[in-house]
């Protein structure tokens, strides 16, 4: 009788006993709160059952209860735990999940992503610094071309974002065959798309740059850079897919190591080809383009080797006969809205660059410098958002939406705090940084002012970076797209034009519009996250 009654008690106190309509606060209560009710007036039964149910609780060790790591909410809603099954393999699996702190899981993902993103940003900064020693006009020309190339790279993100979301949820649900199918289809599709985009960028470089309003003095450098980097854009298409699959499998350290190698190669190549060192000719902007394209090719080869050795050893032909059209459809279903949000943002930035180009070369060069400097302020946010999104995707696949919700709260809090601190440091030392980059006093004055304005902007940006990644990982792919489409174009582009040109506030006025855009979207996304509506969007549950 004791055993039978104990089974009833554990079932009644388990989250599965509570309906989905109950509030998350009820489901979050610890077991100890339940025992304070007068179900067992006898001290004997109270002591006995508390000991028998002690395995359900995570030892807090002095931490605050009811937080992400101390509640028992990690049991999936469909799992029932009779007391006599505590020694079963299923329960041992969930006990292991308890013992593995989600903070450690997040750190294992975020730390390599942080280092990789830092190296990528340093690569862009090194390019800018080296080109600034060549001329300010070359910096402006390459800045415009990179805007266009990044915009075309978003075509690849249609598949890559779908790959990341589906692989994360499939791995959480332990659907290994579908992981192989998704990665195989993604690589094949991005090869086809990448080659097509490369041909387009190479053959249409001139008309595109003229459409962007590039001045004749910048056209030669812009054409050289765009034709070389654009011709080998398919290297990046394939590399992005391989990196996405490795990260979703908790192997983020390998893309990081590849980025280290590529950075070293690119820095050496830039130094050699831009300035004509080590017996190489002095090629200027053309040399920077050759170095960038070669480095991306090496990255693609190394990622392929790692994929076959560490993640997916082979792609069985039987998995692709017949061709897995449903997986391609799922990739597009997830990837199109996700890439649409990024396409909207990048397109708005291209239009804004066109407006800044109307203000003159100095304003355009200032924007290029500021973008490369400010990237270091929100670097931590990018790493936390991407690592947190992968963890959230795994938790959604495992059927633990409330754990995903608390993970999101933790990521947002840390990201905003660190980013604001770093942006404040950049604002304090802004004058010194710009004096080191250029001797143009107008660029120094504008850049220093922008860094001060950017401190307030960085309150909203970390939330937006997190929310777009996290909502996408949870399957809520349409909401970030709609929010970005409306707010970015009405506030960042619309008000940016009004503040910058008709009101003659210049590039600093445009940055005020960017500040409003980031913070308005941040407030909208916070409300969406706390609404918990995204918990019903999980792809694995629908599948």
N, C-alpha and C positions, 0 to 999 in steps of 0.2 A: 504493500500500500504506500509506503514512503516513496518508493521509486516511481510508481505511477503518478502520485501526487506531485512529486518534484518535476516530472515532465510537464505536467499541466502548468506549474508555476513558471518554468522557464519559457514556455510558449507564450504565456500571458504577458510576461515582462519583456519579451523580445520585440524589436521594432516591427516584425512581421505581423504581430497581433494588432498593431495600430493601423488603421486604414490610411490610404494615401491622402485623404482629405484632412487628416489631423495636421496640426502645425508642426513645422520642423523643430520648434522648441520642445514639444512633447517627445518627439522621437530622439531628441538629443539628451534627455535626462539619464543620468547614470543609474545603475542598478541600486545603489545605496539609497537613493531617494524613494524607491518603491518600497523598500523594506520598512521605512518609517511608517507606512500605513498599517492599520491595525488588522492585518490579515492573520498574523500569528501572534496572539497575545502571550503565548507561552515562550519564555526565554529559551527553552530547549529547542523548539522548532526554529526560532529566530536565529540562534547561533548555528544550528545544523545547516539550514539552507543557505545562510550567508557563506559558509565555508564551501558548500557544494557548488555555489554559483560564482565563486571568486574568480574562476578562470575567465568569466565573461568580461571582467573589468581590466582595464589597462592601468598599471601602476603609475600614478601621476608623479611620484617622487618630488612632491612640493610644488608642481606646476598647477596652474589654475584649471579647474575642472570644466567640463562641457566645451573644451576647445577641440581643435582639429585632431589632436593626438591622444586625448584621454577618454573620449566617448567610445561606445561600442558600435557606432553606426557603420563600421566597415563590413559587417555581415550583409550580404546581399539580401533584398527583401524576400526572396523566395526560399531562403535557407532556414530550416528549423533545426534546433540543436537540443535534442534530448540529452539529459545528463549522462546516460549510460553510453553516449556516443562521443564523449569528450576525448577518448583515446583513438577515435577513428582517423583515417588519413585526411578526410575532409576538414575535420576540426583542426588538425595540426596545420593544415594549409592556412586557415584563417588566423590561427594563433601566430603563425610566422608573419603574416601581414601586419598583425598588431605590433609585433616586436620590431619590425622594420619601420622606423620613423619616416613619415612622408617628407620631413625636412631633409633627410639624407637622400631620399629618392630624388627630390627636387635639386639638391646640390650636385648630385652625380650628373644630372643633365645640364643644369644651368652653368656650372663652372666651365666645362669644355666649350659650351656655346658662347659664353662670355669671352673666353680667350680667342676663339675663332673670330667672333665679330670684332673684337678689338684689333686683331691682326688685319682683318679686311679693311677696317676704317683707317688703320695706320698705313695700309697700302695706298688708299686713296689720298691720305694726307701727305705721304712721301711723294707721290706723283705730283701733287699740287706744289709742294715745297721745291722739288727739283725743277718743275716747269716755271715756278716764280723766279728762279735764278736765271732762267732762259729769257722770259719776258712776261709782263702782265697780260699782254694780248693773247699769248698762248694759253694762259690759265683761263681766260674768259672763253676762248674757242673750245677748249676741251670740256669746260663746264657745260656749255650748251649741248655738245655732242653726247656727253654722258647722260643728260636728261633724256635725249631721244633714245639712246640705247637701252637705258633702264625701262623706258616705256615699252619698247618692243620685247624686253625680257619678261614682261608681265604676261605675254602670250604663253610662255613656258609655264608660268605659275598656275595657269588653268589646270594643268595636269599635276604639277608638283604639290599644290595645296590639297588637291583631292587625294594624292598619294599619302601625304602626311596624316590627314584626318582618318582615312579608311584604314591605313596600317596601324595607327594607334588604337583604334577601337577594335579591329580584328585581333590584334595581339592581346588586348585585354580580355577578349572573349575566347582566346586560344583557337582561332580559325587559321591555322598555318597555311593551308592550301590556298586560301583566298589572299593571304599576304603575298605569296609567290605570284599569283595571277595578277594582282594589282601592280606589283613592281615591274613584272615583265611587260604588261600592256603600257605602263607609263614610259618605260625606256623606249619602246618601239615608236610610240606616238611622238615623243619629244625629238627623236632622231629625224622623223619626217618634217615636223614643224620647224626644228632648228635649222635644217638645211634650207628650207624655203625662206625663213627670215634672213639668213645670211646672204642669200642671193639678192633679196630685196634691198638690204642695207648697202650692199656693195654697188649695185647698179643705180640706185636712186639717191645717192648721197648728196649730189649737187642740188636737185630740186627740193629736197627736204630742208636743207640748210637755208636755201633762199626763202622758202616758205616761213621759216623761223625768223626771218628778218636779220640774218647774220650780215654784218657789215663787210664790205670788200676787203678791208684790212685783216679780218679774221677768217675769211673764206678759205684761203689756202691751207692754213693749219687745220681748220675744221674738216676739210675734205680729206686730207691725208689721214687724220686720226680715224675718221668714220669708216673709210673704205677698208682699212686694215683690221680694226677691231670688229667691225660689222661682218666682214667676210668669214670670220671664225667664231661667230656668235653661237653656233651649234655646240661648240665645246662647253659653253656655260649651260646650255639647255640640258645636256646629258648630266653634267656635274650636279646641277640642282636636284635632279631626280634621285641620283645616287645618294646624295647627302640627306635628302628627306627620308629615304627608306632606312638609312643607318640610324638617324636620330630617333625615329619612331620606335626602333628596336633597342633603345637605351644604349646605343653605341656612338654617342655624340663625340667621344674622344678621337675617333678616327678621322672624321672631317676636320677636326681641329689640328691634328698632326699634319694632315695634307696641306692645310692652309699655312702652317709654319714653313714647310718646304717651299711652297709657291711664293710666299712673301720674300723669302731669301733670294729666290731666283729672280723675282721681279725687281727687287731693289738693285741687285747686281746688274741686271739687264738695263734698267733705267740709267744708272750711273754710266754704264759703258756706252750706250747708244745715244743718250741725250747730249752728253758732253764729249764723246769721242775718246774714251779711256780704253786702256788695255789693247791698243791697236785697232779698235773699231772706229768707223767713221762717225763724225758728229752729225747726227740726224735730227736733233731737236724733237719736235712733236711726233714726227714719224718714228723715231727711235722708241719713244714711250709707248706708242701703239704696238710696235713689233714685240716689245718686251711683255706687254699685257697679254697679247694673243698667245704667245709661246707659253707663258705661265699657266694660262687656262687649259691649254692642251695637256700639259703635264699633270695638272690637277685631275682631269678627266681619266687619264690612264691609271693613276694611282687609286682613285676611288673605285674603278672597276676591279682592280686586283683585290682591294680590301673587301668589296661586296662578295666576291666569290669565295674568299678564304674565311671570312668571319660571320657572314650573315646568311646569304642564300648560295649554297654551294653549286647548285645547278637549277636550270629551268626545265623540268620534265616536259617533253613534247605532249604527253597525254593531258597535261593541265591546260593546254591551249588548242586541243582538238575535241570538239569544235572550238572556234575562237570565243573567248569569254566576253561576248558582247555585253552581258549584264554588268560586268565590272567596269567596262569602258563607259557605259551609261552612268554608273554610280560615280565614276571619276568626274564626269562632266557635270553631273547633278550637284556635286559638292564643290567642284573647282570653278565653275562658271560664276556663281555669285561671289565666291571668295576672291577670284581674280578680278571680278568686276569692281569690287571695293578698292582694290589696289590700283586698278586701271583708272578709276575715277580720281583717286588721289594724285597719281602721277600725271594724268592729263591736266588736272588743275594746276599742277606745278609747272608744266610746260607752258600753259597760258600765262601764268604769273611771270615766268621767265621772259616771255615775249613782252609783257608790260614793263618789266625791269629793263629790258633791252632798249626800250623807248627812252629811258632815263639817262642812258649813256654807258660807255665802257666802264667807268669807275664804279657805277652802281652794280653792274653785272659782275665785275671782279669782286666787289665787296660781298655780294651774295655767295659767290663760290667759296671765298675764304670762310665766311660765317657758317655755311652749311658743314664744311669739313671740321670746323672747330666745335660746333654745337653737338655734332654726332657723339663726341666723347662724353657729353653730359647724360645722354639717355642710353648709352651703351648697356649699362646695368639693367635698365628696363627691358631692353630687347632680349637679353639673355634670360631674365626671369620670366618674361612673357612666353618665350618659346619653350623653355623647360617646363613651366607651369602648364602650358597648353598640352604638351605630350602627356604629363601626369594626369591631367583632367580627361584627356581622351582615353587613357587606360582605365581610369576610374569609371567613366561612363560605360565602357565596354564590359567592365566587371559588375555593373549594376549598382554603383555607389554614388548617386548624384549629390547627396548632402556632403559627403567628403569632398567632392569636387567643388562645391559651393564655398566651403571653408578654405580650401586651398586657394581659390580665387581671391578671397578677402585678404589672406596673408600676402599673396603676391602683390596685389594692388598697394597695400600699406607700405611694404618695403620699397617698392619701385618708386613711388612718389617721394618718399623721404630721401632716398639716396640721390635721385635725379635733381631735386631742388637744391640740395647741398652742393652738388657738383656744378650746377649752372651758376650758383652764387659765386663759387670760387673762380669760374671763368670770367664772370662779370668784373670781379675785383681786379684780376690781372689782365683784363682785356686790352688795355692800352699797351702793356708790355708785349703781349703776344703779337699784336698787329705791327708794332715797331720792328719785331723780329722778322715778320713776313714781308713787309713792303716799306718803302720810304715815301709813298704817296700820302700826304697829310689828309686829303679828303677821304681816302679809303680808311685810314686809321680812325678819323672822327666818326664816320658812319658805322664802321664795324664795332667800335666801342659802345656806341649808343644802342645798337641792335642787341649786343650781349646783355645789356641791362634790361631791356624789354623782355628778353627771352627768359628771364628768371620766372616771371609770372606765367609765361607760356608753358613752361615745363611742369606746371601743376597738372594740366590736363593731358599732355602728351603721353606720359606713362600709362594713364588709365586707358587711353585709346589704343595704345600698342598692345596692352594686355587684353582688353575686351575683344578686339578683332580676332586675336589668336585664340582666346579661350572659347568664345562663342562659336567660332568655326570648329574647334576641336570637339565641342559638344554637339555639333550638328546644326546649330542655329546660324546658318550661313547667309540667309537673306537679310536679316536685321542690320548687320553692319553695313551692307551694301546700300540699303535705303537711306540710312542715317548719313553715310558719307556722301552719297549723291546729292542730297538736299542741302546739308550744312556746308560742305566744302565749296560747292559752287555758288551758293548764295552769300556766304560770309567771307571765306578766304579769297575767292575770285572777285565777287561783286564788290564787297567793301574794300578789298585790296586795290582794285582799280580806282574806286572813288577817292579813297584816302591818298593814294599815291600820285595820281595824275591830275584829276580836276581840282582837288583841294591843295595840290602841290606840296604834300607832306613828304614826298619822295619814298625811298625804300624803307625808311623808318616808319612811315605811316602804314605801309603795306604790312610791316611786321606786327603792328597793332591789330590789324585785321586777322592775321594768322593766330595771334593770341586769343582773340574772341572765338575763332573757329575751333581750336583745340579744346578750350575749356567748355564750350557749349556741348560739343560731342562727348566730352568726358562726363558731364553731368547726366546726359541721356544714357550713356552706357552703364553708369553706376546704378541707375534706376532699373535698367533691364536686368542686370546681374542679380539684384536683390529681389526682383519679382519671381525668380526661379522658373520662369516660363520656358527657358531653354532646356530644362530637364526632360521635356517631352520630345525633344528633337533628335535624340540619339539614333544614329544610323543602325547600329547593331540590333537595338530593340525592334525597329521597324522591320529589319531584315528577318 
